[in-house]
Amino acid sequence: MSERPPIDRAEERLQHELSRGQQPLAELDLDEVWLRFVRFGSQRFDTADTPDADGLLFQYGTHAFEGSPVFTLDLVRQFEINDASGEHDHYIQLHCELRYEPVPQLRALGHFETWFFHDTDDELDAWAGGLGRQEFWPIVRNFHPQEIRVYQEQV
């Protein structure tokens, strides 16, 4: 039996990580949300024994999914869910989404995404640190998110 918590506790763990300290979620900036998300990302859960069973996704872009365009920086934890025979059934994605006014500086960044998967030869700290040195970071850091949403979906 695994000593890791079940996947259905992940959203609770992320909410707990984001609520640490005295600041309400709406007052957190990009650096603080990223630090807390990476800390959450280092916590392991009871996942399937497959190479892409537990992944982190960092992505951004300007989208109009729910009306007016919004620049969205989306931090995602993805878990593979297998059926009783061990075959892939679906993924659970847990999002921490920072939404910004789509000002020209943010729109000019275009779209970007990068993945990290546990149980590979990659190191989480190296992946996270590399993102922190990207040229988009100081641009996004100049703006405060209008909204921070945490939600889960099945894909």
KOLDOVO-190140 format. One line per field, with one value per residue (C-alpha): residue number from 0; residue in one letter; x, y, z. Coordinates in Angstrom, 3 decimals. Last residue first. Layout:
residues N
n	NUM	...
res	A	...
c1	X	...
c2	Y	...
c3	Z	...
END
This chain:
residues 155
n	154	153	152	151	150	149	148	147	146	145	144	143	142	141	140	139	138	137	136	135	134	133	132	131	130	129	128	127	126	125	124	123	122	121	120	119	118	117	116	115	114	113	112	111	110	109	108	107	106	105	104	103	102	101	100	99	98	97	96	95	94	93	92	91	90	89	88	87	86	85	84	83	82	81	80	79	78	77	76	75	74	73	72	71	70	69	68	67	66	65	64	63	62	61	60	59	58	57	56	55	54	53	52	51	50	49	48	47	46	45	44	43	42	41	40	39	38	37	36	35	34	33	32	31	30	29	28	27	26	25	24	23	22	21	20	19	18	17	16	15	14	13	12	11	10	9	8	7	6	5	4	3	2	1	0
res	V	Q	E	Q	Y	V	R	I	E	Q	P	H	F	N	R	V	I	P	W	F	E	Q	R	G	L	G	G	A	W	A	D	L	E	D	D	T	D	H	F	F	W	T	E	F	H	G	L	A	R	L	Q	P	V	P	E	Y	R	L	E	C	H	L	Q	I	Y	H	D	H	E	G	S	A	D	N	I	E	F	Q	R	V	L	D	L	T	F	V	P	S	G	E	F	A	H	T	G	Y	Q	F	L	L	G	D	A	D	P	T	D	A	T	D	F	R	Q	S	G	F	R	V	F	R	L	W	V	E	D	L	D	L	E	A	L	P	Q	Q	G	R	S	L	E	H	Q	L	R	E	E	A	R	D	I	P	P	R	E	S	M
c1	-10.083	-11.579	-11.554	-10.374	-10.501	-8.411	-8.973	-6.801	-8.331	-7.255	-3.642	-1.108	1.143	4.883	5.644	4.303	7.127	9.804	8.892	8.625	12.419	12.790	14.897	12.044	11.182	14.642	14.269	11.023	12.529	15.743	13.812	11.528	14.426	14.195	15.242	11.609	9.494	7.708	6.769	7.456	5.690	6.173	3.753	3.904	1.569	2.039	4.164	2.846	-0.555	1.115	2.758	-0.390	-2.635	-4.849	-6.114	-4.776	-6.054	-3.981	-5.177	-4.286	-5.626	-6.028	-6.270	-7.626	-6.777	-8.767	-9.111	-5.596	-5.391	-4.627	-7.382	-9.549	-9.337	-6.437	-6.396	-3.470	-2.848	-2.247	-1.133	-1.698	-0.376	-2.252	-1.173	-4.138	-4.273	-7.992	-10.060	-13.737	-16.283	-15.625	-12.963	-11.477	-7.780	-4.446	-1.604	0.151	1.254	3.084	2.169	3.030	2.815	1.923	0.965	3.159	5.718	3.235	2.882	-0.489	-0.592	-0.682	0.385	3.727	4.302	6.888	4.148	2.654	5.991	6.061	2.572	3.568	6.621	4.619	1.822	4.383	6.240	3.040	1.579	-0.745	-3.438	-6.404	-5.324	-5.611	-2.251	-1.488	0.544	-0.398	-3.606	-1.993	-0.518	-3.830	-5.720	-3.157	-3.496	-7.315	-7.131	-4.743	-6.804	-8.645	-5.247	-4.788	-2.087	1.273	2.143	1.294	0.000
c2	15.540	15.715	19.104	20.763	24.381	27.095	30.630	33.713	36.960	40.380	39.226	41.941	43.189	43.919	40.235	39.305	41.250	40.117	36.447	36.578	36.529	33.098	32.815	31.687	28.991	27.500	27.447	25.468	22.880	22.602	22.317	19.626	17.470	15.578	11.924	10.858	9.740	13.087	14.820	18.449	20.201	23.485	25.856	29.231	31.530	35.083	37.369	40.382	39.922	40.560	43.836	44.914	44.622	41.529	42.212	39.344	35.955	33.619	30.026	27.361	24.300	20.677	18.375	14.843	12.639	9.839	6.047	4.749	0.969	-0.662	-3.290	-1.468	1.773	4.187	7.837	9.981	12.994	16.523	19.458	22.745	26.291	28.539	32.076	33.615	36.842	37.498	38.098	38.962	36.168	32.860	31.149	34.390	33.539	35.321	32.970	31.126	27.646	25.850	22.161	19.758	16.005	12.865	9.688	10.434	7.619	5.006	3.451	5.015	7.709	7.796	11.407	13.164	16.630	18.492	20.098	21.668	23.379	24.330	25.828	27.758	29.303	30.066	31.744	33.859	34.925	35.693	37.927	36.977	39.469	37.501	34.404	36.246	37.071	35.977	32.867	29.569	29.770	28.651	25.511	24.600	25.109	22.886	20.190	20.268	19.990	17.040	14.996	13.083	11.951	9.698	10.520	8.751	5.996	3.446	0.000
c3	-19.685	-16.181	-14.524	-11.324	-10.261	-8.641	-9.872	-9.376	-10.602	-11.807	-11.739	-10.899	-13.676	-13.754	-12.976	-16.416	-18.092	-15.630	-16.300	-20.112	-20.569	-18.961	-15.798	-13.540	-16.076	-15.710	-11.941	-12.192	-14.563	-12.539	-9.261	-10.709	-11.881	-15.175	-15.471	-15.398	-12.454	-12.174	-15.393	-16.295	-19.153	-21.016	-22.665	-24.384	-26.275	-27.541	-25.358	-27.272	-25.617	-22.256	-23.288	-25.193	-22.112	-21.893	-18.342	-16.307	-15.169	-12.991	-13.190	-10.660	-12.432	-11.336	-14.326	-13.946	-16.883	-18.473	-18.825	-19.492	-19.063	-15.713	-15.948	-13.388	-15.383	-15.255	-14.167	-15.279	-13.068	-14.332	-12.197	-14.017	-13.675	-16.101	-16.966	-18.710	-20.679	-21.076	-24.212	-23.660	-23.387	-21.638	-23.753	-25.104	-24.898	-24.499	-23.667	-20.897	-19.965	-17.165	-16.984	-14.188	-14.587	-12.690	-14.581	-17.602	-17.189	-15.903	-12.442	-11.695	-9.039	-5.238	-4.756	-4.514	-3.094	-5.199	-7.269	-4.134	-3.468	-7.149	-6.799	-3.670	-5.331	-8.480	-6.494	-4.615	-7.750	-9.670	-6.977	-4.132	-3.133	-4.516	-2.549	0.771	2.367	5.932	5.347	3.741	1.657	-1.603	-0.014	1.615	-1.654	-3.405	-0.754	-0.939	-4.716	-4.425	-1.938	-4.697	-5.974	-2.948	-0.387	-0.704	1.729	-0.929	0.000
END
